[in-house]
Amino acid sequence: MYRDQGYEVVYLDETWVNKNHSTDFMWLPSDSSDAPKIPSGKGKRLIVLHAGTTKEGLIKGCDLVFVAKTKDGDYHNEMNSEVFLDWFENQLLPALKAPSVIVLDNASYHNTKTEQTTTPNMNNRKAVMQEWLQQHHITFAQSDTKPVLYEKIKRHKPKIVYQTDELAHQNGHVVLRTPVRHCELNPIELIWA
C-alpha cells in the first residue's frame, strides 16, 4: 500500500558488537602473528544504530556507534529514549530524501509517549493524579481514593501518540511498528545477524 503511494521503506534497528569479536575459525597461517590474542567477546562493547532501504542499503550519515558503559548484559540497557530520539530527529529524518515509511520494533525507547498523552498510573502519588484531573477539568472529590481517581483517569485517557510518530509526521513520513517478538519482519536484522 505505502509503496504504491510512492513511499520509500526504511528499516532501522540497533545491535552490539564486542571490540574483539571474531569468528571461531579463521584462515591464517599456523605461524601467523595476526591471530587474535584476546578471546572473542572480551573487551569494550560497541552499540550500533543504523537505518537502511532496499534501494540504498545503509543510509549515509545515519550511523550511530558508541561505547557501552558496561561490558556485558543486554545492550538495551545502554540505549534510551533520549539517545534514540536525538538520533531519529537529527540524523535519520534529515537523511531521508523522499516520503518514507519507517519500520521499527517495539523497544520501549522507540515508543516514548508525547507529554500530552502521558497519564498518571497507580504507582503515582494521589496528588499527581489529582493534579492531572484538575488540568483536564475532570471533577473529583478530595476524599476520592487512588483507585477511584485512577478509574477517572482511565476513562479520560487521550489516545496515545508517540514522539517518533509525531516527529515523522511533521517531516512527511509514517512510522510502522513490527508486531512484538517478530524481528524477522525487519530485514535489517539479517544485516546484524
Disulfide bonds with the S-S distance in Angstrom:
none
